[in-house]
């Protein structure tokens, strides 16, 4: 009787472990396609495109910062940067599902903000949806680029640190 109870408990624990592991692994996808060599974002079209050389691999609709028009200049302006940057970090524990860091601010961004006695801001990412639910309108981020969680899972697997990202008006 005791052995049978132990088997039932062990079976339950094993099932729980399998469920936990499968839930954890579903957040991360694998990618076996061509290397992503460039990411382009067209703010006016709310479009992100991923390339291998000149070959378009994938396109995604995006949401931007609440101050979507114009280049990000100062902390808190709600604008998404424009220009050439790189993907410089990744955050698997982001408050926005998963996220890929963009190397904003660069030296020119810092110098411009300093010349106005302000901070250029930072922490600009491509990310998924917020982990906390809430009502959002279009262009709701603080200057980041947002996609769906499913799309972010793909991008997180495809785009490596050091990849060039061009952000156009």
C-alpha positions in Angstrom: 0.0 0.0 0.0 2.8 2.5 0.9 4.7 1.6 -2.2 1.6 2.2 -4.4 1.1 5.6 -2.7 4.7 6.5 -3.4 4.4 5.5 -7.0 1.3 7.7 -7.4 3.1 10.7 -5.7 6.2 10.2 -7.9 4.1 9.9 -11.0 2.4 13.2 -10.0 5.7 14.9 -9.4 7.1 13.6 -12.7 4.1 15.0 -14.6 4.4 18.4 -12.9 8.1 18.5 -13.8 7.3 17.7 -17.4 4.7 20.4 -17.6 7.0 23.0 -16.0 9.8 22.2 -18.4 7.6 22.3 -21.5 6.2 25.7 -20.4 9.7 27.1 -19.9 11.0 25.7 -23.2 8.1 27.1 -25.2 9.3 30.7 -24.6 12.5 30.0 -26.6 12.4 28.9 -30.3 15.2 27.6 -32.4 16.2 28.9 -35.8 18.0 27.0 -38.4 17.6 29.3 -41.4 20.0 31.8 -43.0 22.0 34.1 -40.8 20.2 37.4 -40.2 22.7 40.1 -41.3 20.4 43.2 -41.0 17.2 44.4 -39.5 15.3 47.4 -40.9 12.5 49.4 -39.3 10.4 51.8 -41.2 8.6 53.9 -38.6 6.1 55.5 -41.0 5.0 52.1 -42.2 5.2 50.5 -38.7 7.2 47.7 -40.4 10.2 45.6 -39.3 12.1 43.6 -41.9 14.7 41.0 -41.4 17.4 40.2 -44.1 20.1 37.8 -45.0 22.3 40.0 -47.3 19.7 41.6 -49.7 17.3 38.7 -49.3 14.2 39.5 -47.2 13.5 36.7 -44.7 10.5 38.0 -42.8 8.4 41.1 -42.2 6.5 42.1 -39.0 4.1 44.9 -38.1 5.3 47.0 -35.2 4.1 49.5 -32.6 6.4 52.3 -31.6 6.9 55.0 -28.9 4.0 57.3 -28.0 5.9 60.2 -29.6 6.4 58.2 -32.8 7.3 61.1 -35.2 11.0 62.2 -35.2 14.3 60.9 -33.9 14.6 60.2 -30.2 16.5 63.1 -28.6 15.9 63.1 -24.9 14.8 60.8 -22.1 11.1 60.7 -21.8 10.2 62.1 -25.2 8.5 58.8 -26.2 10.2 58.7 -29.6 11.8 55.8 -31.2 15.4 56.5 -32.4 16.3 56.8 -36.1 19.7 55.9 -37.6 22.1 52.9 -37.6 22.6 51.0 -34.4 23.3 47.3 -33.5 21.6 44.7 -31.4 23.7 44.8 -28.3 22.0 42.6 -25.7 19.2 40.3 -25.1 16.9 40.0 -22.1 15.1 36.6 -21.5 13.5 38.0 -18.3 12.2 41.2 -19.8 9.0 42.9 -18.5 7.9 42.7 -22.1 8.1 38.9 -22.7 11.5 38.7 -24.4 13.6 41.7 -25.7 16.6 42.6 -27.9 18.5 45.7 -26.9 19.4 48.4 -29.4 22.7 50.3 -29.0 21.0 53.7 -28.6 22.3 56.2 -27.6 25.4 56.4 -29.7 28.1 59.1 -29.4 26.1 61.6 -31.5 22.9 61.1 -29.5 24.8 61.6 -26.3 26.5 64.8 -27.5 23.2 66.3 -28.8 21.4 65.7 -25.5 24.4 67.0 -23.5 24.5 70.2 -25.6 20.9 70.8 -24.4 21.7 69.9 -20.8 19.5 66.7 -21.0 19.9 63.0 -20.9 19.4 61.1 -24.2 17.7 58.3 -22.4 18.4 54.6 -23.2 17.0 51.1 -22.7 15.6 51.0 -26.2 14.5 47.5 -27.2 12.6 45.4 -29.7 10.2 43.5 -27.4 7.1 41.5 -27.1 3.9 42.5 -25.1 4.0 43.5 -21.5 3.9 40.7 -18.9 1.3 42.8 -17.0 -2.0 43.1 -18.8 -3.4 46.6 -19.4 -5.1 48.7 -22.0 -2.9 50.1 -24.7 -3.5 52.2 -27.7 -1.4 52.4 -30.9 2.2 53.4 -30.4 2.2 52.8 -26.7 5.9 52.1 -25.8 8.3 54.6 -24.2 10.4 54.6 -27.4 10.8 50.9 -28.1 9.6 48.7 -31.0 6.9 46.2 -30.0 5.7 43.0 -31.8 3.5 40.1 -30.7 5.0 37.5 -28.3 4.9 34.9 -31.1 6.9 37.2 -33.4 9.3 38.1 -30.6 10.0 34.5 -30.0 11.0 34.2 -33.7 13.1 37.4 -33.6 14.8 36.4 -30.4 15.9 33.1 -32.1 16.9 34.7 -35.4 18.7 37.9 -34.5 22.1 37.7 -32.8 24.0 40.3 -30.8 26.0 42.5 -33.2 23.4 42.5 -36.0 23.0 45.9 -37.7 19.7 47.6 -37.3 18.7 50.6 -39.5 15.7 52.6 -38.2 14.2 54.9 -40.8 11.6 57.7 -40.4 
